[in-house]
């Protein structure tokens, strides 16, 4: 038994935002039917890094059934509509206006199926001056202000992962779960309007409030604009250790236990976090001088003894081999058209339930089976008619 057993999701989806939302639903036991255009979700062709498959597609699409339909074809559009009207949840992240042209807008669908939960994911929402704009992750990061506060003093940068897509996908996922819970109590369906801009705007919360001071947080690379000491510090063996001091108690522990200089805690330049931020460069020089006679392991041992949070910089390959993931048995394997591949379990750890972790579908792999199932359902309905 899985939490979403018996829930059917039909998704006309592409790229990352909607596929990530529906993959999480599939991991919880929902049946997810992914409707793809004849040439497939374009994320299938982003790269060939996973045994010839796209890393993006592999990440966001396990556990789904792939059905190929051409929504510009009246017959295929009617098939898509029939699938959706028989489902519990419909998700789409098509270009602005495309769902309505295919008769798959939420107003039309819910008029025919009031209990349907219809979720649309767009770049900027369904109204306003940006409603008809196409939107991709980088562009929304720009519009939401993320790029302006990310990077170094010299150059802004986008986040290294598609944060606008991920934010929208996760709010779609949680919104759908909320709507399913409400429907259990009231019988009502729901219309969900999720925009990438607004989802990422929620993640911009602290910079938005910080900017009320009259200036946005400065770009600080791997350091923090509002907390110090925080970030990378050079040590004697030429490597770096990352650390984070969150309060004055930890600052005093850093001075006494790690740097061996209890009096430094009372230096007026570094009194309180605002003072440490204002004198961050001087502070970094003092800390690195204290680390100069130690290697990274020695620094981390002192930081652990003082109760100071710390880390080493890992690559993606290093993260894949992380001892914590191994200890918690977070890796498994899933089937795919290119053979079994490694997959990281989702972070929702529900007691008594393992995630489904289904296969990654080939393009159109389930088209004929789903068409046959739909035909049987139509025949059965006709046979029951008086």
KESENU-282642 format. One record per residue (C-alpha): residue in three letters; y negated, x negated, z negated. Coordinates in Angstrom, 1 decimal. Layout:
! KESENU-282642
@code->ALA, Y->Y, X->X, Z->Z
...
This chain:
! KESENU-282642
@code->UNK, Y->0.0, X->0.0, Z->0.0
@code->UNK, Y->-3.4, X->-1.3, Z->1.0
@code->UNK, Y->-6.8, X->0.1, Z->-0.1
@code->UNK, Y->-7.7, X->1.4, Z->3.4
@code->UNK, Y->-4.2, X->2.5, Z->4.6
@code->UNK, Y->-4.6, X->5.6, Z->6.7
@code->UNK, Y->-8.2, X->4.9, Z->7.7
@code->UNK, Y->-8.7, X->4.5, Z->11.5
@code->UNK, Y->-11.6, X->2.6, Z->12.8
@code->UNK, Y->-12.7, X->2.5, Z->16.5
@code->UNK, Y->-15.2, X->-0.2, Z->17.3
@code->UNK, Y->-17.0, X->-0.8, Z->20.6
@code->UNK, Y->-18.0, X->-4.3, Z->19.6
@code->UNK, Y->-19.0, X->-7.8, Z->20.7
@code->UNK, Y->-20.1, X->-11.1, Z->19.4
@code->UNK, Y->-20.0, X->-11.4, Z->15.6
@code->UNK, Y->-21.8, X->-8.8, Z->13.5
@code->UNK, Y->-19.7, X->-5.7, Z->14.2
@code->UNK, Y->-16.4, X->-7.7, Z->14.7
@code->UNK, Y->-16.9, X->-9.4, Z->11.3
@code->UNK, Y->-17.4, X->-6.0, Z->9.6
@code->UNK, Y->-14.4, X->-4.4, Z->11.2
@code->UNK, Y->-12.2, X->-7.5, Z->10.5
@code->UNK, Y->-12.8, X->-7.1, Z->6.8
@code->UNK, Y->-11.8, X->-3.4, Z->7.1
@code->UNK, Y->-8.6, X->-4.5, Z->8.9
@code->UNK, Y->-7.9, X->-7.0, Z->6.2
@code->UNK, Y->-8.0, X->-4.2, Z->3.7
@code->UNK, Y->-5.4, X->-2.1, Z->5.7
@code->UNK, Y->-7.5, X->-0.1, Z->8.1
@code->UNK, Y->-6.3, X->0.4, Z->11.6
@code->UNK, Y->-9.0, X->-1.1, Z->13.8
@code->UNK, Y->-9.0, X->-0.3, Z->17.5
@code->UNK, Y->-11.3, X->-2.8, Z->19.3
@code->UNK, Y->-12.7, X->-1.4, Z->22.6
@code->UNK, Y->-13.5, X->-4.2, Z->25.0
@code->UNK, Y->-15.1, X->-4.2, Z->28.4
@code->UNK, Y->-12.8, X->-5.2, Z->31.3
@code->UNK, Y->-13.9, X->-8.9, Z->31.0
@code->UNK, Y->-13.5, X->-8.8, Z->27.3
@code->UNK, Y->-15.8, X->-9.4, Z->24.3
@code->UNK, Y->-18.0, X->-12.3, Z->25.5
@code->UNK, Y->-17.3, X->-14.1, Z->22.2
@code->UNK, Y->-13.8, X->-14.8, Z->23.6
@code->UNK, Y->-15.5, X->-17.4, Z->25.8
@code->UNK, Y->-17.9, X->-19.1, Z->23.5
@code->UNK, Y->-15.6, X->-22.1, Z->23.1
@code->UNK, Y->-11.9, X->-23.1, Z->23.4
@code->UNK, Y->-11.6, X->-25.0, Z->20.1
@code->UNK, Y->-8.5, X->-23.2, Z->18.6
@code->UNK, Y->-5.6, X->-24.0, Z->20.9
@code->UNK, Y->-7.7, X->-22.8, Z->23.8
@code->UNK, Y->-9.1, X->-19.7, Z->21.9
@code->UNK, Y->-12.7, X->-19.3, Z->20.8
@code->UNK, Y->-13.3, X->-20.2, Z->17.2
@code->UNK, Y->-15.8, X->-17.3, Z->16.9
@code->UNK, Y->-13.3, X->-14.8, Z->18.2
@code->UNK, Y->-10.4, X->-16.1, Z->16.1
@code->UNK, Y->-12.6, X->-15.9, Z->13.0
@code->UNK, Y->-13.8, X->-12.3, Z->13.5
@code->UNK, Y->-11.0, X->-10.4, Z->15.2
@code->UNK, Y->-7.6, X->-10.7, Z->13.5
@code->UNK, Y->-5.6, X->-7.6, Z->12.7
@code->UNK, Y->-7.1, X->-5.5, Z->15.5
@code->UNK, Y->-5.7, X->-3.6, Z->18.5
@code->UNK, Y->-7.5, X->-4.6, Z->21.8
@code->UNK, Y->-8.1, X->-1.7, Z->24.2
@code->UNK, Y->-9.9, X->-2.4, Z->27.5
@code->UNK, Y->-12.2, X->0.4, Z->28.7
@code->UNK, Y->-15.0, X->0.5, Z->31.2
@code->UNK, Y->-17.6, X->2.7, Z->29.6
@code->UNK, Y->-19.5, X->3.0, Z->32.9
@code->UNK, Y->-16.4, X->4.8, Z->34.3
@code->UNK, Y->-16.4, X->8.5, Z->33.4
@code->UNK, Y->-12.7, X->8.6, Z->32.7
@code->UNK, Y->-12.8, X->5.6, Z->30.4
@code->UNK, Y->-15.9, X->6.9, Z->28.7
@code->UNK, Y->-14.0, X->10.2, Z->28.0
@code->UNK, Y->-11.1, X->8.2, Z->26.6
@code->UNK, Y->-13.4, X->6.2, Z->24.3
@code->UNK, Y->-15.0, X->9.4, Z->23.1
@code->UNK, Y->-11.5, X->11.0, Z->22.4
@code->UNK, Y->-10.5, X->7.9, Z->20.4
@code->UNK, Y->-13.7, X->8.0, Z->18.4
@code->UNK, Y->-13.4, X->11.7, Z->17.6
@code->UNK, Y->-9.9, X->11.1, Z->16.2
@code->UNK, Y->-11.0, X->8.3, Z->14.0
@code->UNK, Y->-12.5, X->8.1, Z->10.5
@code->UNK, Y->-15.1, X->5.4, Z->11.3
@code->UNK, Y->-16.9, X->4.4, Z->14.5
@code->UNK, Y->-18.7, X->1.1, Z->14.8
@code->UNK, Y->-20.8, X->-0.2, Z->17.7
@code->UNK, Y->-23.2, X->-3.0, Z->18.3
@code->UNK, Y->-24.0, X->-2.5, Z->22.0
@code->UNK, Y->-27.3, X->-3.3, Z->23.6
@code->UNK, Y->-30.1, X->-0.8, Z->22.9
@code->UNK, Y->-29.4, X->2.5, Z->24.6
@code->UNK, Y->-25.9, X->1.7, Z->25.8
@code->UNK, Y->-24.1, X->3.8, Z->23.2
@code->UNK, Y->-26.1, X->6.9, Z->24.1
@code->UNK, Y->-25.6, X->6.4, Z->27.8
@code->UNK, Y->-21.8, X->6.4, Z->27.1
@code->UNK, Y->-22.1, X->9.6, Z->25.0
@code->UNK, Y->-21.3, X->7.6, Z->21.9
@code->UNK, Y->-24.5, X->8.0, Z->19.9
@code->UNK, Y->-24.0, X->9.1, Z->16.3
@code->UNK, Y->-25.9, X->12.4, Z->16.7
@code->UNK, Y->-23.6, X->13.5, Z->19.6
@code->UNK, Y->-20.4, X->12.3, Z->17.9
@code->UNK, Y->-21.1, X->13.8, Z->14.5
@code->UNK, Y->-22.0, X->17.2, Z->16.0
@code->UNK, Y->-18.4, X->17.2, Z->17.3
@code->UNK, Y->-16.9, X->15.5, Z->14.2
@code->UNK, Y->-19.0, X->16.1, Z->11.1
@code->UNK, Y->-16.7, X->14.0, Z->8.9
@code->UNK, Y->-17.1, X->10.9, Z->11.1
@code->UNK, Y->-18.7, X->7.8, Z->9.7
@code->UNK, Y->-20.7, X->6.4, Z->12.6
@code->UNK, Y->-22.2, X->2.9, Z->12.1
@code->UNK, Y->-24.6, X->1.4, Z->14.6
@code->UNK, Y->-25.6, X->-2.3, Z->14.3
@code->UNK, Y->-28.7, X->-3.5, Z->16.2
@code->UNK, Y->-31.1, X->-6.3, Z->16.1
@code->UNK, Y->-34.2, X->-4.4, Z->14.9
@code->UNK, Y->-33.2, X->-0.8, Z->14.2
@code->UNK, Y->-33.4, X->2.4, Z->16.2
@code->UNK, Y->-37.2, X->2.9, Z->16.1
@code->UNK, Y->-40.3, X->0.9, Z->16.1
@code->UNK, Y->-41.8, X->-1.5, Z->18.6
@code->UNK, Y->-38.8, X->-3.8, Z->18.6
@code->UNK, Y->-36.2, X->-1.1, Z->18.9
@code->UNK, Y->-35.4, X->-1.8, Z->22.6
@code->UNK, Y->-35.3, X->-5.6, Z->22.3
@code->UNK, Y->-32.0, X->-7.5, Z->22.7
@code->UNK, Y->-31.4, X->-9.7, Z->19.6
@code->UNK, Y->-29.2, X->-12.7, Z->19.0
@code->UNK, Y->-28.7, X->-14.6, Z->15.8
@code->UNK, Y->-31.3, X->-17.4, Z->16.4
@code->UNK, Y->-33.9, X->-15.0, Z->17.5
@code->UNK, Y->-33.5, X->-12.8, Z->14.4
@code->UNK, Y->-33.6, X->-15.9, Z->12.2
@code->UNK, Y->-36.9, X->-16.7, Z->13.8
@code->UNK, Y->-38.3, X->-13.2, Z->13.4
@code->UNK, Y->-37.1, X->-12.9, Z->9.8
@code->UNK, Y->-38.8, X->-16.2, Z->8.8
@code->UNK, Y->-35.6, X->-18.1, Z->8.1
@code->UNK, Y->-36.3, X->-20.9, Z->10.6
@code->UNK, Y->-39.8, X->-21.4, Z->9.2
@code->UNK, Y->-38.4, X->-22.4, Z->5.8
@code->UNK, Y->-35.3, X->-24.2, Z->6.9
@code->UNK, Y->-35.2, X->-27.9, Z->8.0
@code->UNK, Y->-37.2, X->-30.9, Z->7.0
@code->UNK, Y->-41.0, X->-31.3, Z->6.6
@code->UNK, Y->-41.1, X->-32.6, Z->10.1
@code->UNK, Y->-39.0, X->-30.0, Z->11.9
@code->UNK, Y->-37.8, X->-26.5, Z->11.4
@code->UNK, Y->-34.1, X->-25.6, Z->11.9
@code->UNK, Y->-31.9, X->-22.6, Z->12.2
@code->UNK, Y->-29.1, X->-22.1, Z->9.7
@code->UNK, Y->-26.0, X->-23.9, Z->10.8
@code->UNK, Y->-24.0, X->-20.6, Z->10.7
@code->UNK, Y->-25.0, X->-17.2, Z->12.2
@code->UNK, Y->-26.6, X->-15.8, Z->9.1
@code->UNK, Y->-28.2, X->-12.8, Z->10.8
@code->UNK, Y->-24.9, X->-11.7, Z->12.3
@code->UNK, Y->-23.1, X->-12.3, Z->9.0
@code->UNK, Y->-25.7, X->-10.5, Z->6.9
@code->UNK, Y->-25.6, X->-7.4, Z->9.3
@code->UNK, Y->-21.8, X->-7.5, Z->9.4
@code->UNK, Y->-21.5, X->-7.6, Z->5.6
@code->UNK, Y->-24.0, X->-4.8, Z->5.0
@code->UNK, Y->-22.2, X->-2.7, Z->7.7
@code->UNK, Y->-18.9, X->-3.4, Z->5.9
@code->UNK, Y->-20.2, X->-2.5, Z->2.4
@code->UNK, Y->-22.1, X->0.5, Z->3.9
@code->UNK, Y->-18.9, X->1.8, Z->5.5
@code->UNK, Y->-17.0, X->1.5, Z->2.2
@code->UNK, Y->-19.8, X->3.4, Z->0.5
@code->UNK, Y->-19.7, X->6.1, Z->3.1
@code->UNK, Y->-15.9, X->6.4, Z->2.8
@code->UNK, Y->-16.2, X->6.7, Z->-1.0
@code->UNK, Y->-18.9, X->9.4, Z->-0.6
@code->UNK, Y->-16.7, X->11.3, Z->1.9
@code->UNK, Y->-13.9, X->11.4, Z->-0.6
@code->UNK, Y->-16.1, X->13.2, Z->-3.0
@code->UNK, Y->-18.1, X->15.5, Z->-0.7
@code->UNK, Y->-16.2, X->15.7, Z->2.7
@code->UNK, Y->-19.4, X->14.6, Z->4.4
@code->UNK, Y->-19.5, X->12.0, Z->7.2
@code->UNK, Y->-22.4, X->9.6, Z->7.5
@code->UNK, Y->-24.6, X->7.8, Z->10.0
@code->UNK, Y->-25.3, X->4.2, Z->9.2
@code->UNK, Y->-28.1, X->2.3, Z->10.9
@code->UNK, Y->-27.8, X->-1.4, Z->10.2
@code->UNK, Y->-30.3, X->-3.9, Z->11.6
@code->UNK, Y->-29.9, X->-7.6, Z->11.7
@code->UNK, Y->-33.6, X->-8.1, Z->10.9
@code->UNK, Y->-33.5, X->-6.0, Z->7.7
@code->UNK, Y->-30.1, X->-7.4, Z->6.6
@code->UNK, Y->-31.5, X->-10.9, Z->6.9
@code->UNK, Y->-34.8, X->-9.8, Z->5.3
@code->UNK, Y->-32.8, X->-8.9, Z->2.2
@code->UNK, Y->-31.6, X->-12.5, Z->2.0
@code->UNK, Y->-35.2, X->-13.7, Z->2.4
@code->UNK, Y->-36.0, X->-12.1, Z->-1.0
@code->UNK, Y->-37.1, X->-15.2, Z->-2.9
@code->UNK, Y->-39.3, X->-16.7, Z->-0.1
@code->UNK, Y->-41.0, X->-13.3, Z->0.3
@code->UNK, Y->-41.9, X->-13.1, Z->-3.3
@code->UNK, Y->-42.8, X->-16.8, Z->-3.5
@code->UNK, Y->-45.2, X->-16.3, Z->-0.6
@code->UNK, Y->-47.2, X->-13.9, Z->-2.7
@code->UNK, Y->-48.7, X->-17.0, Z->-4.2
@code->UNK, Y->-50.4, X->-17.5, Z->-0.9
@code->UNK, Y->-48.1, X->-20.0, Z->0.6
@code->UNK, Y->-44.5, X->-19.9, Z->1.8
@code->UNK, Y->-41.9, X->-22.2, Z->0.3
@code->UNK, Y->-42.2, X->-25.6, Z->2.1
@code->UNK, Y->-39.3, X->-26.9, Z->4.1
@code->UNK, Y->-37.4, X->-29.4, Z->1.9
@code->UNK, Y->-34.2, X->-30.3, Z->3.8
@code->UNK, Y->-31.3, X->-30.2, Z->1.3
@code->UNK, Y->-33.7, X->-30.1, Z->-1.6
@code->UNK, Y->-35.1, X->-26.9, Z->-3.1
@code->UNK, Y->-38.7, X->-25.7, Z->-2.8
@code->UNK, Y->-38.8, X->-24.2, Z->-6.3
@code->UNK, Y->-36.3, X->-26.1, Z->-8.4
@code->UNK, Y->-36.1, X->-29.8, Z->-9.3
@code->UNK, Y->-34.2, X->-31.9, Z->-9.6
@code->UNK, Y->-32.0, X->-30.3, Z->-7.0
@code->UNK, Y->-30.3, X->-31.8, Z->-3.9
@code->UNK, Y->-29.1, X->-35.2, Z->-2.7
@code->UNK, Y->-29.7, X->-38.4, Z->-4.6
@code->UNK, Y->-28.7, X->-41.9, Z->-3.5
@code->UNK, Y->-26.3, X->-44.0, Z->-5.7
@code->UNK, Y->-25.4, X->-47.6, Z->-5.9
@code->UNK, Y->-22.5, X->-47.6, Z->-3.4
@code->UNK, Y->-24.8, X->-46.3, Z->-0.6
@code->UNK, Y->-23.5, X->-42.7, Z->-0.8
@code->UNK, Y->-25.1, X->-39.6, Z->-2.1
@code->UNK, Y->-24.4, X->-37.2, Z->-4.9
@code->UNK, Y->-25.9, X->-33.7, Z->-4.9
@code->UNK, Y->-26.9, X->-32.2, Z->-8.2
@code->UNK, Y->-28.7, X->-29.1, Z->-9.6
@code->UNK, Y->-30.6, X->-28.8, Z->-12.8
@code->UNK, Y->-31.5, X->-25.2, Z->-13.6
@code->UNK, Y->-33.3, X->-25.3, Z->-16.9
@code->UNK, Y->-34.9, X->-27.6, Z->-19.5
@code->UNK, Y->-31.7, X->-27.9, Z->-21.5
@code->UNK, Y->-29.9, X->-29.3, Z->-18.5
@code->UNK, Y->-32.9, X->-31.6, Z->-17.8
@code->UNK, Y->-32.7, X->-33.1, Z->-21.3
@code->UNK, Y->-28.9, X->-33.6, Z->-20.9
@code->UNK, Y->-29.5, X->-35.3, Z->-17.6
@code->UNK, Y->-32.0, X->-37.7, Z->-19.2
@code->UNK, Y->-29.9, X->-38.5, Z->-22.3
@code->UNK, Y->-26.3, X->-38.5, Z->-21.0
@code->UNK, Y->-26.6, X->-39.4, Z->-17.4
@code->UNK, Y->-29.7, X->-41.6, Z->-17.1
@code->UNK, Y->-29.5, X->-43.0, Z->-20.7
@code->UNK, Y->-33.2, X->-42.3, Z->-21.2
@code->UNK, Y->-33.8, X->-39.4, Z->-23.7
@code->UNK, Y->-37.5, X->-40.1, Z->-23.8
@code->UNK, Y->-37.8, X->-39.3, Z->-20.1
@code->UNK, Y->-37.4, X->-35.6, Z->-20.9
@code->UNK, Y->-40.8, X->-35.6, Z->-22.6
@code->UNK, Y->-42.7, X->-37.3, Z->-19.7
@code->UNK, Y->-45.6, X->-35.0, Z->-19.1
@code->UNK, Y->-45.1, X->-35.2, Z->-15.3
@code->UNK, Y->-41.7, X->-33.6, Z->-15.7
@code->UNK, Y->-42.4, X->-31.1, Z->-18.4
@code->UNK, Y->-41.0, X->-27.8, Z->-17.2
@code->UNK, Y->-39.6, X->-27.0, Z->-13.8
@code->UNK, Y->-43.0, X->-26.4, Z->-12.2
@code->UNK, Y->-44.0, X->-29.9, Z->-13.2
@code->UNK, Y->-40.8, X->-31.4, Z->-11.9
@code->UNK, Y->-41.3, X->-29.6, Z->-8.6
@code->UNK, Y->-44.9, X->-30.8, Z->-8.3
@code->UNK, Y->-43.8, X->-34.4, Z->-8.9
@code->UNK, Y->-40.5, X->-34.2, Z->-7.1
@code->UNK, Y->-40.8, X->-37.5, Z->-5.2
@code->UNK, Y->-41.6, X->-39.4, Z->-8.3
@code->UNK, Y->-38.7, X->-37.7, Z->-10.1
@code->UNK, Y->-36.3, X->-38.5, Z->-7.3
@code->UNK, Y->-37.3, X->-42.2, Z->-7.5
@code->UNK, Y->-36.7, X->-42.3, Z->-11.3
@code->UNK, Y->-33.2, X->-40.6, Z->-10.9
@code->UNK, Y->-32.1, X->-42.9, Z->-8.1
@code->UNK, Y->-33.2, X->-45.9, Z->-10.1
@code->UNK, Y->-30.9, X->-44.7, Z->-12.9
@code->UNK, Y->-28.0, X->-44.2, Z->-10.4
@code->UNK, Y->-28.5, X->-47.6, Z->-8.7
@code->UNK, Y->-25.9, X->-49.4, Z->-10.8
@code->UNK, Y->-23.2, X->-46.8, Z->-10.4
@code->UNK, Y->-20.9, X->-45.6, Z->-7.6
@code->UNK, Y->-20.6, X->-41.9, Z->-6.7
@code->UNK, Y->-17.5, X->-41.4, Z->-8.9
@code->UNK, Y->-19.3, X->-42.9, Z->-11.9
@code->UNK, Y->-22.4, X->-40.7, Z->-11.4
@code->UNK, Y->-20.2, X->-37.6, Z->-11.1
@code->UNK, Y->-18.3, X->-38.5, Z->-14.2
@code->UNK, Y->-21.6, X->-38.7, Z->-16.1
@code->UNK, Y->-22.8, X->-35.5, Z->-14.6
@code->UNK, Y->-19.7, X->-33.7, Z->-15.6
@code->UNK, Y->-19.9, X->-35.1, Z->-19.1
@code->UNK, Y->-23.4, X->-33.7, Z->-19.4
@code->UNK, Y->-22.5, X->-30.3, Z->-17.9
@code->UNK, Y->-24.7, X->-30.8, Z->-14.8
@code->UNK, Y->-23.5, X->-29.1, Z->-11.6
@code->UNK, Y->-22.8, X->-31.6, Z->-8.9
@code->UNK, Y->-21.0, X->-32.0, Z->-5.6
@code->UNK, Y->-20.2, X->-34.4, Z->-2.7
@code->UNK, Y->-21.1, X->-33.6, Z->0.8
@code->UNK, Y->-18.1, X->-32.4, Z->2.7
@code->UNK, Y->-17.6, X->-31.9, Z->6.5
@code->UNK, Y->-15.8, X->-28.7, Z->7.8
@code->UNK, Y->-12.6, X->-30.8, Z->7.9
@code->UNK, Y->-13.2, X->-31.9, Z->4.4
@code->UNK, Y->-13.6, X->-28.3, Z->3.3
@code->UNK, Y->-10.4, X->-27.3, Z->5.0
@code->UNK, Y->-8.6, X->-29.9, Z->2.9
@code->UNK, Y->-10.4, X->-28.9, Z->-0.3
@code->UNK, Y->-8.2, X->-29.2, Z->-3.3
@code->UNK, Y->-9.5, X->-26.0, Z->-4.8
@code->UNK, Y->-8.5, X->-24.0, Z->-1.7
@code->UNK, Y->-5.0, X->-25.6, Z->-1.9
@code->UNK, Y->-4.7, X->-24.8, Z->-5.7
@code->UNK, Y->-5.7, X->-21.2, Z->-5.1
@code->UNK, Y->-3.4, X->-20.8, Z->-2.1
@code->UNK, Y->-6.2, X->-19.7, Z->0.2
@code->UNK, Y->-4.7, X->-20.7, Z->3.5
@code->UNK, Y->-2.1, X->-18.7, Z->5.5
@code->UNK, Y->-1.1, X->-18.5, Z->9.1
@code->UNK, Y->-1.6, X->-15.6, Z->11.6
@code->UNK, Y->-0.1, X->-15.0, Z->15.0
@code->UNK, Y->-2.3, X->-15.3, Z->18.1
@code->UNK, Y->-1.8, X->-15.5, Z->21.9
@code->UNK, Y->-1.9, X->-19.3, Z->21.4
@code->UNK, Y->0.7, X->-19.4, Z->18.7
@code->UNK, Y->0.3, X->-19.3, Z->14.9
@code->UNK, Y->-3.0, X->-20.6, Z->13.6
@code->UNK, Y->-4.3, X->-21.4, Z->10.1
@code->UNK, Y->-6.5, X->-18.7, Z->8.6
@code->UNK, Y->-8.5, X->-18.7, Z->5.4
@code->UNK, Y->-7.9, X->-15.6, Z->3.3
@code->UNK, Y->-11.0, X->-13.3, Z->2.8
@code->UNK, Y->-12.8, X->-13.7, Z->-0.6
@code->UNK, Y->-12.0, X->-10.1, Z->-1.7
@code->UNK, Y->-9.3, X->-10.8, Z->-4.3
@code->UNK, Y->-8.0, X->-7.3, Z->-5.3
@code->UNK, Y->-5.4, X->-7.4, Z->-7.9
@code->UNK, Y->-1.9, X->-6.3, Z->-6.7
@code->UNK, Y->-2.9, X->-6.4, Z->-3.1
@code->UNK, Y->-2.7, X->-9.2, Z->-0.4
@code->UNK, Y->-4.9, X->-9.0, Z->2.6
@code->UNK, Y->-3.2, X->-7.8, Z->5.8
@code->UNK, Y->-4.1, X->-10.9, Z->7.9
@code->UNK, Y->-2.8, X->-9.4, Z->11.2
@code->UNK, Y->-2.5, X->-11.1, Z->14.6
@code->UNK, Y->-5.4, X->-12.0, Z->16.8
@code->UNK, Y->-5.1, X->-9.7, Z->19.9
@code->UNK, Y->-5.0, X->-10.7, Z->23.5
@code->UNK, Y->-7.4, X->-9.0, Z->25.8
@code->UNK, Y->-6.2, X->-5.4, Z->26.4
@code->UNK, Y->-2.9, X->-6.1, Z->24.6
@code->UNK, Y->-2.8, X->-2.5, Z->23.2
@code->UNK, Y->-4.4, X->-0.6, Z->26.0
@code->UNK, Y->-1.3, X->1.2, Z->27.4
@code->UNK, Y->0.1, X->1.9, Z->23.9
@code->UNK, Y->-3.1, X->3.5, Z->22.7
@code->UNK, Y->-3.5, X->5.5, Z->26.0
@code->UNK, Y->0.0, X->6.8, Z->25.6
@code->UNK, Y->-0.6, X->7.7, Z->21.9
@code->UNK, Y->-3.7, X->9.6, Z->23.0
@code->UNK, Y->-1.8, X->11.4, Z->25.7
@code->UNK, Y->0.9, X->12.5, Z->23.2
@code->UNK, Y->-1.8, X->13.8, Z->20.8
@code->UNK, Y->-3.4, X->15.8, Z->23.6
@code->UNK, Y->0.0, X->17.2, Z->24.6
@code->UNK, Y->0.9, X->18.2, Z->21.1
@code->UNK, Y->-2.5, X->19.9, Z->20.6
@code->UNK, Y->-2.0, X->21.8, Z->23.9
@code->UNK, Y->1.5, X->22.9, Z->22.8
@code->UNK, Y->0.1, X->24.3, Z->19.5
@code->UNK, Y->-2.5, X->26.4, Z->21.2
@code->UNK, Y->-1.7, X->30.1, Z->21.4
